[in-house]
Amino acid sequence: MVEAIPDAPSRLVTSRDGTGIAVFSAGEGPAVLLVHGTSADHRTWRVVAPELAGRRRVHALDRRGRGDSGDGAVYAIERELEDVAAVVDALADEAGGPIDVVGHSLGGRIALAASLVTRSIRRVVAYESAPGARDASGRNDDEALLRRLGADLAAGDPDGLLARFMTDAVGMPAAELSAFRADPIWARRAAAGPTIVRELDAALHAPAIAVDALARVAVPVLQLTGSLSAAWFRDGAAAFHARLARGHLEVIEGARHAAHHTHPAEFLAHVEAFLAT
């Protein structure tokens, strides 16, 4: 039976610093935690989560500073790793053993890093989450992009900030950006501007989620990319794959950075086949 993720949190899990992390749960079966990427919240899984909940106990969290989760006075990416660790520890206690985690973009990178601070993660699926991907791509300077996004934030221009992030960081084509602007979800995503800036800063500078740290990940990892995604995602995944001890790398044909929206059947087929092994 297909079961939608509820609108209200199923629980609040207290992270190490006392921040409450909202978790939304549905379905029955082996547990899997879904971790969203930058600018999103748990609702980014609205297409694939109900289908997955027909076969698994699905838990989707709001990362700190988003949706129904709290936030700390001072941001550091290490707190996000602790958030995921706290949630998977609680879920693993209920499940009787380590659970699987699926992350999109920075959410996958956080999940990978969290596997280094908890034994409650069994496997990780990371969609276009590779650290250092942008450095080897020959794209625009990332530090300059961070400054421009900071200027958008300081100027009180959330729409401009989100549009710049989606085009310059994500590689969204103009036609897709126009459709995204017309979607009711745009306003909620634009309101996430402060978290976009702080997360890009962490992605560029935080050692805890840099390639040298994540190369130590020992759990099995499936990296997914879209065949039409920006080169920096695909090249970064390949470079990171070479550093992983137990890595797998697969491509979803015809997809870009949001395969969980545009190619849900293919996305789920890759995820479920990997988690079943």
C-alpha positions as protocol buffer text, in pm:
chain_id: "A"
residue {
  index: 1
  type: MET
  ca { x: 0 y: 0 z: 0 }
}
residue {
  index: 2
  type: VAL
  ca { x: 131 y: 344 z: -92 }
}
residue {
  index: 3
  type: GLU
  ca { x: 140 y: 573 z: 211 }
}
residue {
  index: 4
  type: ALA
  ca { x: 214 y: 945 z: 195 }
}
residue {
  index: 5
  type: ILE
  ca { x: 460 y: 1110 z: 430 }
}
residue {
  index: 6
  type: PRO
  ca { x: 255 y: 1295 z: 696 }
}
residue {
  index: 7
  type: ASP
  ca { x: 233 y: 1674 z: 707 }
}
residue {
  index: 8
  type: ALA
  ca { x: 313 y: 1687 z: 1078 }
}
residue {
  index: 9
  type: PRO
  ca { x: 633 y: 1546 z: 1229 }
}
residue {
  index: 10
  type: SER
  ca { x: 609 y: 1193 z: 1360 }
}
residue {
  index: 11
  type: ARG
  ca { x: 871 y: 1277 z: 1623 }
}
residue {
  index: 12
  type: LEU
  ca { x: 1138 y: 1524 z: 1726 }
}
residue {
  index: 13
  type: VAL
  ca { x: 1481 y: 1377 z: 1788 }
}
residue {
  index: 14
  type: THR
  ca { x: 1710 y: 1583 z: 2012 }
}
residue {
  index: 15
  type: SER
  ca { x: 2055 y: 1633 z: 1864 }
}
residue {
  index: 16
  type: ARG
  ca { x: 2372 y: 1660 z: 2070 }
}
residue {
  index: 17
  type: ASP
  ca { x: 2344 y: 2039 z: 2107 }
}
residue {
  index: 18
  type: GLY
  ca { x: 1977 y: 2020 z: 2211 }
}
residue {
  index: 19
  type: THR
  ca { x: 1830 y: 2111 z: 1872 }
}
residue {
  index: 20
  type: GLY
  ca { x: 1509 y: 1928 z: 1784 }
}
residue {
  index: 21
  type: ILE
  ca { x: 1519 y: 1752 z: 1447 }
}
residue {
  index: 22
  type: ALA
  ca { x: 1179 y: 1678 z: 1293 }
}
residue {
  index: 23
  type: VAL
  ca { x: 1128 y: 1333 z: 1142 }
}
residue {
  index: 24
  type: PHE
  ca { x: 832 y: 1236 z: 922 }
}
residue {
  index: 25
  type: SER
  ca { x: 759 y: 862 z: 895 }
}
residue {
  index: 26
  type: ALA
  ca { x: 539 y: 627 z: 693 }
}
residue {
  index: 27
  type: GLY
  ca { x: 523 y: 265 z: 582 }
}
residue {
  index: 28
  type: GLU
  ca { x: 637 y: -66 z: 725 }
}
residue {
  index: 29
  type: GLY
  ca { x: 944 y: -279 z: 669 }
}
residue {
  index: 30
  type: PRO
  ca { x: 1320 y: -219 z: 677 }
}
residue {
  index: 31
  type: ALA
  ca { x: 1399 y: 136 z: 786 }
}
residue {
  index: 32
  type: VAL
  ca { x: 1547 y: 397 z: 552 }
}
residue {
  index: 33
  type: LEU
  ca { x: 1622 y: 762 z: 630 }
}
residue {
  index: 34
  type: LEU
  ca { x: 1594 y: 1029 z: 358 }
}
residue {
  index: 35
  type: VAL
  ca { x: 1816 y: 1339 z: 388 }
}
residue {
  index: 36
  type: HIS
  ca { x: 1738 y: 1637 z: 165 }
}
residue {
  index: 37
  type: GLY
  ca { x: 1981 y: 1875 z: 0 }
}
residue {
  index: 38
  type: THR
  ca { x: 2038 y: 2250 z: 2 }
}
residue {
  index: 39
  type: SER
  ca { x: 1730 y: 2478 z: -28 }
}
residue {
  index: 40
  type: ALA
  ca { x: 1490 y: 2185 z: 30 }
}
residue {
  index: 41
  type: ASP
  ca { x: 1316 y: 2020 z: 325 }
}
residue {
  index: 42
  type: HIS
  ca { x: 1162 y: 1675 z: 375 }
}
residue {
  index: 43
  type: ARG
  ca { x: 897 y: 1752 z: 112 }
}
residue {
  index: 44
  type: THR
  ca { x: 1152 y: 1716 z: -165 }
}
residue {
  index: 45
  type: TRP
  ca { x: 1087 y: 1340 z: -130 }
}
residue {
  index: 46
  type: ARG
  ca { x: 713 y: 1379 z: -195 }
}
residue {
  index: 47
  type: VAL
  ca { x: 729 y: 1188 z: -527 }
}
residue {
  index: 48
  type: VAL
  ca { x: 940 y: 886 z: -428 }
}
residue {
  index: 49
  type: ALA
  ca { x: 869 y: 852 z: -55 }
}
residue {
  index: 50
  type: PRO
  ca { x: 509 y: 725 z: -84 }
}
residue {
  index: 51
  type: GLU
  ca { x: 614 y: 455 z: -330 }
}
residue {
  index: 52
  type: LEU
  ca { x: 910 y: 356 z: -115 }
}
residue {
  index: 53
  type: ALA
  ca { x: 684 y: 349 z: 192 }
}
residue {
  index: 54
  type: GLY
  ca { x: 490 y: 69 z: 26 }
}
residue {
  index: 55
  type: ARG
  ca { x: 787 y: -158 z: 96 }
}
residue {
  index: 56
  type: ARG
  ca { x: 990 y: 8 z: 372 }
}
residue {
  index: 57
  type: ARG
  ca { x: 956 y: 214 z: 686 }
}
residue {
  index: 58
  type: VAL
  ca { x: 1049 y: 553 z: 544 }
}
residue {
  index: 59
  type: HIS
  ca { x: 1174 y: 840 z: 760 }
}
residue {
  index: 60
  type: ALA
  ca { x: 1240 y: 1184 z: 610 }
}
residue {
  index: 61
  type: LEU
  ca { x: 1393 y: 1458 z: 822 }
}
residue {
  index: 62
  type: ASP
  ca { x: 1399 y: 1836 z: 805 }
}
residue {
  index: 63
  type: ARG
  ca { x: 1760 y: 1940 z: 838 }
}
residue {
  index: 64
  type: ARG
  ca { x: 1829 y: 2207 z: 1099 }
}
residue {
  index: 65
  type: GLY
  ca { x: 1705 y: 2551 z: 1008 }
}
residue {
  index: 66
  type: ARG
  ca { x: 1432 y: 2407 z: 783 }
}
residue {
  index: 67
  type: GLY
  ca { x: 1065 y: 2323 z: 817 }
}
residue {
  index: 68
  type: ASP
  ca { x: 974 y: 2190 z: 1160 }
}
residue {
  index: 69
  type: SER
  ca { x: 1331 y: 2142 z: 1287 }
}
residue {
  index: 70
  type: GLY
  ca { x: 1508 y: 2382 z: 1518 }
}
residue {
  index: 71
  type: ASP
  ca { x: 1839 y: 2555 z: 1465 }
}
residue {
  index: 72
  type: GLY
  ca { x: 2143 y: 2642 z: 1670 }
}
residue {
  index: 73
  type: ALA
  ca { x: 2270 y: 2990 z: 1753 }
}
residue {
  index: 74
  type: VAL
  ca { x: 2591 y: 2928 z: 1556 }
}
residue {
  index: 75
  type: TYR
  ca { x: 2605 y: 2711 z: 1244 }
}
residue {
  index: 76
  type: ALA
  ca { x: 2867 y: 2445 z: 1177 }
}
residue {
  index: 77
  type: ILE
  ca { x: 2838 y: 2148 z: 944 }
}
residue {
  index: 78
  type: GLU
  ca { x: 2948 y: 1922 z: 1230 }
}
residue {
  index: 79
  type: ARG
  ca { x: 2613 y: 1987 z: 1397 }
}
residue {
  index: 80
  type: GLU
  ca { x: 2440 y: 1849 z: 1086 }
}
residue {
  index: 81
  type: LEU
  ca { x: 2643 y: 1530 z: 1110 }
}
residue {
  index: 82
  type: GLU
  ca { x: 2538 y: 1502 z: 1474 }
}
residue {
  index: 83
  type: ASP
  ca { x: 2175 y: 1558 z: 1371 }
}
residue {
  index: 84
  type: VAL
  ca { x: 2178 y: 1268 z: 1126 }
}
residue {
  index: 85
  type: ALA
  ca { x: 2368 y: 1051 z: 1374 }
}
residue {
  index: 86
  type: ALA
  ca { x: 2112 y: 1123 z: 1646 }
}
residue {
  index: 87
  type: VAL
  ca { x: 1823 y: 1034 z: 1416 }
}
residue {
  index: 88
  type: VAL
  ca { x: 1977 y: 711 z: 1282 }
}
residue {
  index: 89
  type: ASP
  ca { x: 2079 y: 608 z: 1633 }
}
residue {
  index: 90
  type: ALA
  ca { x: 1718 y: 642 z: 1747 }
}
residue {
  index: 91
  type: LEU
  ca { x: 1585 y: 458 z: 1442 }
}
residue {
  index: 92
  type: ALA
  ca { x: 1846 y: 184 z: 1469 }
}
residue {
  index: 93
  type: ASP
  ca { x: 1749 y: 125 z: 1831 }
}
residue {
  index: 94
  type: GLU
  ca { x: 1393 y: 63 z: 1714 }
}
residue {
  index: 95
  type: ALA
  ca { x: 1497 y: -147 z: 1413 }
}
residue {
  index: 96
  type: GLY
  ca { x: 1740 y: -359 z: 1610 }
}
residue {
  index: 97
  type: GLY
  ca { x: 2040 y: -275 z: 1394 }
}
residue {
  index: 98
  type: PRO
  ca { x: 2195 y: -25 z: 1150 }
}
residue {
  index: 99
  type: ILE
  ca { x: 1968 y: 136 z: 891 }
}
residue {
  index: 100
  type: ASP
  ca { x: 2007 y: 265 z: 537 }
}
residue {
  index: 101
  type: VAL
  ca { x: 2033 y: 633 z: 443 }
}
residue {
  index: 102
  type: VAL
  ca { x: 1953 y: 800 z: 110 }
}
residue {
  index: 103
  type: GLY
  ca { x: 2073 y: 1156 z: 59 }
}
residue {
  index: 104
  type: HIS
  ca { x: 2034 y: 1409 z: -221 }
}
residue {
  index: 105
  type: SER
  ca { x: 2317 y: 1649 z: -304 }
}
residue {
  index: 106
  type: LEU
  ca { x: 2461 y: 1797 z: 18 }
}
residue {
  index: 107
  type: GLY
  ca { x: 2226 y: 1568 z: 210 }
}
residue {
  index: 108
  type: GLY
  ca { x: 2414 y: 1270 z: 72 }
}
residue {
  index: 109
  type: ARG
  ca { x: 2745 y: 1427 z: 164 }
}
residue {
  index: 110
  type: ILE
  ca { x: 2623 y: 1480 z: 521 }
}
residue {
  index: 111
  type: ALA
  ca { x: 2502 y: 1120 z: 535 }
}
residue {
  index: 112
  type: LEU
  ca { x: 2844 y: 997 z: 422 }
}
residue {
  index: 113
  type: ALA
  ca { x: 3018 y: 1203 z: 689 }
}
residue {
  index: 114
  type: ALA
  ca { x: 2767 y: 1091 z: 953 }
}
residue {
  index: 115
  type: SER
  ca { x: 2865 y: 729 z: 884 }
}
residue {
  index: 116
  type: LEU
  ca { x: 3206 y: 819 z: 1030 }
}
residue {
  index: 117
  type: VAL
  ca { x: 3057 y: 928 z: 1364 }
}
residue {
  index: 118
  type: THR
  ca { x: 2795 y: 656 z: 1419 }
}
residue {
  index: 119
  type: ARG
  ca { x: 2773 y: 281 z: 1367 }
}
residue {
  index: 120
  type: SER
  ca { x: 2400 y: 301 z: 1302 }
}
residue {
  index: 121
  type: ILE
  ca { x: 2432 y: 350 z: 924 }
}
residue {
  index: 122
  type: ARG
  ca { x: 2438 y: 31 z: 717 }
}
residue {
  index: 123
  type: ARG
  ca { x: 2456 y: 169 z: 362 }
}
residue {
  index: 124
  type: VAL
  ca { x: 2444 y: 511 z: 197 }
}
residue {
  index: 125
  type: VAL
  ca { x: 2294 y: 613 z: -136 }
}
residue {
  index: 126
  type: ALA
  ca { x: 2421 y: 957 z: -241 }
}
residue {
  index: 127
  type: TYR
  ca { x: 2276 y: 1135 z: -543 }
}
residue {
  index: 128
  type: GLU
  ca { x: 2530 y: 1382 z: -685 }
}
residue {
  index: 129
  type: SER
  ca { x: 2692 y: 1442 z: -349 }
}
residue {
  index: 130
  type: ALA
  ca { x: 3064 y: 1408 z: -427 }
}
residue {
  index: 131
  type: PRO
  ca { x: 3297 y: 1644 z: -242 }
}
residue {
  index: 132
  type: GLY
  ca { x: 3535 y: 1844 z: -454 }
}
residue {
  index: 133
  type: ALA
  ca { x: 3327 y: 1789 z: -766 }
}
residue {
  index: 134
  type: ARG
  ca { x: 3314 y: 2158 z: -847 }
}
residue {
  index: 135
  type: ASP
  ca { x: 3690 y: 2213 z: -816 }
}
residue {
  index: 136
  type: ALA
  ca { x: 3782 y: 1991 z: -1111 }
}
residue {
  index: 137
  type: SER
  ca { x: 3513 y: 2107 z: -1349 }
}
residue {
  index: 138
  type: GLY
  ca { x: 3657 y: 2427 z: -1492 }
}
residue {
  index: 139
  type: ARG
  ca { x: 3339 y: 2609 z: -1393 }
}
residue {
  index: 140
  type: ASN
  ca { x: 3303 y: 2958 z: -1249 }
}
residue {
  index: 141
  type: ASP
  ca { x: 3502 y: 3032 z: -936 }
}
residue {
  index: 142
  type: ASP
  ca { x: 3316 y: 2897 z: -634 }
}
residue {
  index: 143
  type: GLU
  ca { x: 3444 y: 3160 z: -394 }
}
residue {
  index: 144
  type: ALA
  ca { x: 3309 y: 3430 z: -626 }
}
residue {
  index: 145
  type: LEU
  ca { x: 2974 y: 3251 z: -637 }
}
residue {
  index: 146
  type: LEU
  ca { x: 2966 y: 3238 z: -257 }
}
residue {
  index: 147
  type: ARG
  ca { x: 3032 y: 3614 z: -243 }
}
residue {
  index: 148
  type: ARG
  ca { x: 2756 y: 3685 z: -495 }
}
residue {
  index: 149
  type: LEU
  ca { x: 2507 y: 3472 z: -302 }
}
residue {
  index: 150
  type: GLY
  ca { x: 2608 y: 3652 z: 17 }
}
residue {
  index: 151
  type: ALA
  ca { x: 2546 y: 3983 z: -156 }
}
residue {
  index: 152
  type: ASP
  ca { x: 2201 y: 3865 z: -268 }
}
residue {
  index: 153
  type: LEU
  ca { x: 2124 y: 3771 z: 91 }
}
residue {
  index: 154
  type: ALA
  ca { x: 2248 y: 4103 z: 228 }
}
residue {
  index: 155
  type: ALA
  ca { x: 2041 y: 4289 z: -30 }
}
residue {
  index: 156
  type: GLY
  ca { x: 1725 y: 4108 z: 75 }
}
residue {
  index: 157
  type: ASP
  ca { x: 1683 y: 3940 z: -264 }
}
residue {
  index: 158
  type: PRO
  ca { x: 1581 y: 3580 z: -190 }
}
residue {
  index: 159
  type: ASP
  ca { x: 1446 y: 3521 z: -541 }
}
residue {
  index: 160
  type: GLY
  ca { x: 1770 y: 3634 z: -700 }
}
residue {
  index: 161
  type: LEU
  ca { x: 1971 y: 3426 z: -454 }
}
residue {
  index: 162
  type: LEU
  ca { x: 1777 y: 3108 z: -529 }
}
residue {
  index: 163
  type: ALA
  ca { x: 1787 y: 3166 z: -904 }
}
residue {
  index: 164
  type: ARG
  ca { x: 2163 y: 3221 z: -892 }
}
residue {
  index: 165
  type: PHE
  ca { x: 2213 y: 2909 z: -683 }
}
residue {
  index: 166
  type: MET
  ca { x: 2002 y: 2692 z: -910 }
}
residue {
  index: 167
  type: THR
  ca { x: 2176 y: 2808 z: -1228 }
}
residue {
  index: 168
  type: ASP
  ca { x: 2537 y: 2856 z: -1112 }
}
residue {
  index: 169
  type: ALA
  ca { x: 2568 y: 2584 z: -848 }
}
residue {
  index: 170
  type: VAL
  ca { x: 2312 y: 2326 z: -963 }
}
residue {
  index: 171
  type: GLY
  ca { x: 2335 y: 2384 z: -1338 }
}
residue {
  index: 172
  type: MET
  ca { x: 1960 y: 2415 z: -1397 }
}
residue {
  index: 173
  type: PRO
  ca { x: 1880 y: 2513 z: -1758 }
}
residue {
  index: 174
  type: ALA
  ca { x: 1686 y: 2834 z: -1818 }
}
residue {
  index: 175
  type: ALA
  ca { x: 1367 y: 2658 z: -1927 }
}
residue {
  index: 176
  type: GLU
  ca { x: 1364 y: 2444 z: -1612 }
}
residue {
  index: 177
  type: LEU
  ca { x: 1431 y: 2750 z: -1397 }
}
residue {
  index: 178
  type: SER
  ca { x: 1128 y: 2926 z: -1548 }
}
residue {
  index: 179
  type: ALA
  ca { x: 908 y: 2627 z: -1468 }
}
residue {
  index: 180
  type: PHE
  ca { x: 1051 y: 2611 z: -1116 }
}
residue {
  index: 181
  type: ARG
  ca { x: 973 y: 2981 z: -1061 }
}
residue {
  index: 182
  type: ALA
  ca { x: 609 y: 2912 z: -1150 }
}
residue {
  index: 183
  type: ASP
  ca { x: 583 y: 2626 z: -902 }
}
residue {
  index: 184
  type: PRO
  ca { x: 423 y: 2714 z: -564 }
}
residue {
  index: 185
  type: ILE
  ca { x: 725 y: 2555 z: -396 }
}
residue {
  index: 186
  type: TRP
  ca { x: 949 y: 2840 z: -519 }
}
residue {
  index: 187
  type: ALA
  ca { x: 860 y: 3078 z: -235 }
}
residue {
  index: 188
  type: ARG
  ca { x: 943 y: 2820 z: 30 }
}
residue {
  index: 189
  type: ARG
  ca { x: 1274 y: 2740 z: -137 }
}
residue {
  index: 190
  type: ALA
  ca { x: 1362 y: 3109 z: -170 }
}
residue {
  index: 191
  type: ALA
  ca { x: 1296 y: 3159 z: 202 }
}
residue {
  index: 192
  type: ALA
  ca { x: 1583 y: 2916 z: 267 }
}
residue {
  index: 193
  type: GLY
  ca { x: 1836 y: 3173 z: 145 }
}
residue {
  index: 194
  type: PRO
  ca { x: 2036 y: 3200 z: 470 }
}
residue {
  index: 195
  type: THR
  ca { x: 2081 y: 2822 z: 483 }
}
residue {
  index: 196
  type: ILE
  ca { x: 2188 y: 2812 z: 117 }
}
residue {
  index: 197
  type: VAL
  ca { x: 2475 y: 3053 z: 184 }
}
residue {
  index: 198
  type: ARG
  ca { x: 2597 y: 2883 z: 499 }
}
residue {
  index: 199
  type: GLU
  ca { x: 2581 y: 2537 z: 341 }
}
residue {
  index: 200
  type: LEU
  ca { x: 2776 y: 2640 z: 32 }
}
residue {
  index: 201
  type: ASP
  ca { x: 3035 y: 2795 z: 262 }
}
residue {
  index: 202
  type: ALA
  ca { x: 3062 y: 2464 z: 450 }
}
residue {
  index: 203
  type: ALA
  ca { x: 3074 y: 2264 z: 127 }
}
residue {
  index: 204
  type: LEU
  ca { x: 3374 y: 2469 z: 16 }
}
residue {
  index: 205
  type: HIS
  ca { x: 3563 y: 2495 z: 343 }
}
residue {
  index: 206
  type: ALA
  ca { x: 3462 y: 2240 z: 609 }
}
residue {
  index: 207
  type: PRO
  ca { x: 3719 y: 1959 z: 653 }
}
residue {
  index: 208
  type: ALA
  ca { x: 3452 y: 1726 z: 795 }
}
residue {
  index: 209
  type: ILE
  ca { x: 3287 y: 1690 z: 454 }
}
residue {
  index: 210
  type: ALA
  ca { x: 3595 y: 1727 z: 235 }
}
residue {
  index: 211
  type: VAL
  ca { x: 3713 y: 1444 z: 11 }
}
residue {
  index: 212
  type: ASP
  ca { x: 4001 y: 1341 z: 240 }
}
residue {
  index: 213
  type: ALA
  ca { x: 3757 y: 1287 z: 526 }
}
residue {
  index: 214
  type: LEU
  ca { x: 3490 y: 1113 z: 323 }
}
residue {
  index: 215
  type: ALA
  ca { x: 3742 y: 884 z: 154 }
}
residue {
  index: 216
  type: ARG
  ca { x: 3754 y: 706 z: 492 }
}
residue {
  index: 217
  type: VAL
  ca { x: 3388 y: 599 z: 465 }
}
residue {
  index: 218
  type: ALA
  ca { x: 3380 y: 223 z: 517 }
}
residue {
  index: 219
  type: VAL
  ca { x: 3012 y: 138 z: 466 }
}
residue {
  index: 220
  type: PRO
  ca { x: 2892 y: 40 z: 117 }
}
residue {
  index: 221
  type: VAL
  ca { x: 2810 y: 348 z: -89 }
}
residue {
  index: 222
  type: LEU
  ca { x: 2606 y: 385 z: -407 }
}
residue {
  index: 223
  type: GLN
  ca { x: 2669 y: 709 z: -591 }
}
residue {
  index: 224
  type: LEU
  ca { x: 2406 y: 807 z: -847 }
}
residue {
  index: 225
  type: THR
  ca { x: 2433 y: 1075 z: -1113 }
}
residue {
  index: 226
  type: GLY
  ca { x: 2218 y: 1190 z: -1402 }
}
residue {
  index: 227
  type: SER
  ca { x: 2351 y: 1152 z: -1756 }
}
residue {
  index: 228
  type: LEU
  ca { x: 2241 y: 1509 z: -1837 }
}
residue {
  index: 229
  type: SER
  ca { x: 2365 y: 1663 z: -1513 }
}
residue {
  index: 230
  type: ALA
  ca { x: 2634 y: 1929 z: -1509 }
}
residue {
  index: 231
  type: ALA
  ca { x: 2982 y: 1793 z: -1572 }
}
residue {
  index: 232
  type: TRP
  ca { x: 3102 y: 1889 z: -1224 }
}
residue {
  index: 233
  type: PHE
  ca { x: 2857 y: 1643 z: -1067 }
}
residue {
  index: 234
  type: ARG
  ca { x: 2951 y: 1358 z: -1298 }
}
residue {
  index: 235
  type: ASP
  ca { x: 3325 y: 1422 z: -1288 }
}
residue {
  index: 236
  type: GLY
  ca { x: 3322 y: 1462 z: -912 }
}
residue {
  index: 237
  type: ALA
  ca { x: 3134 y: 1136 z: -862 }
}
residue {
  index: 238
  type: ALA
  ca { x: 3389 y: 951 z: -1074 }
}
residue {
  index: 239
  type: ALA
  ca { x: 3683 y: 1103 z: -884 }
}
residue {
  index: 240
  type: PHE
  ca { x: 3525 y: 1025 z: -548 }
}
residue {
  index: 241
  type: HIS
  ca { x: 3439 y: 672 z: -658 }
}
residue {
  index: 242
  type: ALA
  ca { x: 3810 y: 606 z: -704 }
}
residue {
  index: 243
  type: ARG
  ca { x: 3868 y: 694 z: -337 }
}
residue {
  index: 244
  type: LEU
  ca { x: 3596 y: 477 z: -185 }
}
residue {
  index: 245
  type: ALA
  ca { x: 3674 y: 133 z: -46 }
}
residue {
  index: 246
  type: ARG
  ca { x: 3323 y: -6 z: -105 }
}
residue {
  index: 247
  type: GLY
  ca { x: 3178 y: 223 z: -369 }
}
residue {
  index: 248
  type: HIS
  ca { x: 2939 y: 172 z: -658 }
}
residue {
  index: 249
  type: LEU
  ca { x: 2867 y: 432 z: -927 }
}
residue {
  index: 250
  type: GLU
  ca { x: 2559 y: 423 z: -1150 }
}
residue {
  index: 251
  type: VAL
  ca { x: 2398 y: 664 z: -1396 }
}
residue {
  index: 252
  type: ILE
  ca { x: 2030 y: 746 z: -1446 }
}
residue {
  index: 253
  type: GLU
  ca { x: 1987 y: 812 z: -1816 }
}
residue {
  index: 254
  type: GLY
  ca { x: 1817 y: 1136 z: -1915 }
}
residue {
  index: 255
  type: ALA
  ca { x: 1821 y: 1277 z: -1562 }
}
residue {
  index: 256
  type: ARG
  ca { x: 1968 y: 1594 z: -1418 }
}
residue {
  index: 257
  type: HIS
  ca { x: 2014 y: 1694 z: -1054 }
}
residue {
  index: 258
  type: ALA
  ca { x: 1654 y: 1620 z: -950 }
}
residue {
  index: 259
  type: ALA
  ca { x: 1610 y: 1261 z: -1064 }
}
residue {
  index: 260
  type: HIS
  ca { x: 1397 y: 1187 z: -758 }
}
residue {
  index: 261
  type: HIS
  ca { x: 1139 y: 1422 z: -914 }
}
residue {
  index: 262
  type: THR
  ca { x: 1185 y: 1368 z: -1287 }
}
residue {
  index: 263
  type: HIS
  ca { x: 1280 y: 997 z: -1300 }
}
residue {
  index: 264
  type: PRO
  ca { x: 1126 y: 849 z: -983 }
}
residue {
  index: 265
  type: ALA
  ca { x: 1088 y: 493 z: -1112 }
}
residue {
  index: 266
  type: GLU
  ca { x: 1449 y: 475 z: -1226 }
}
residue {
  index: 267
  type: PHE
  ca { x: 1572 y: 644 z: -909 }
}
residue {
  index: 268
  type: LEU
  ca { x: 1387 y: 395 z: -688 }
}
residue {
  index: 269
  type: ALA
  ca { x: 1499 y: 98 z: -896 }
}
residue {
  index: 270
  type: HIS
  ca { x: 1865 y: 187 z: -841 }
}
residue {
  index: 271
  type: VAL
  ca { x: 1814 y: 261 z: -472 }
}
residue {
  index: 272
  type: GLU
  ca { x: 1615 y: -50 z: -388 }
}
residue {
  index: 273
  type: ALA
  ca { x: 1841 y: -285 z: -582 }
}
residue {
  index: 274
  type: PHE
  ca { x: 2142 y: -156 z: -389 }
}
residue {
  index: 275
  type: LEU
  ca { x: 1973 y: -164 z: -50 }
}
residue {
  index: 276
  type: ALA
  ca { x: 1855 y: -519 z: -111 }
}
residue {
  index: 277
  type: THR
  ca { x: 2209 y: -655 z: -146 }
}
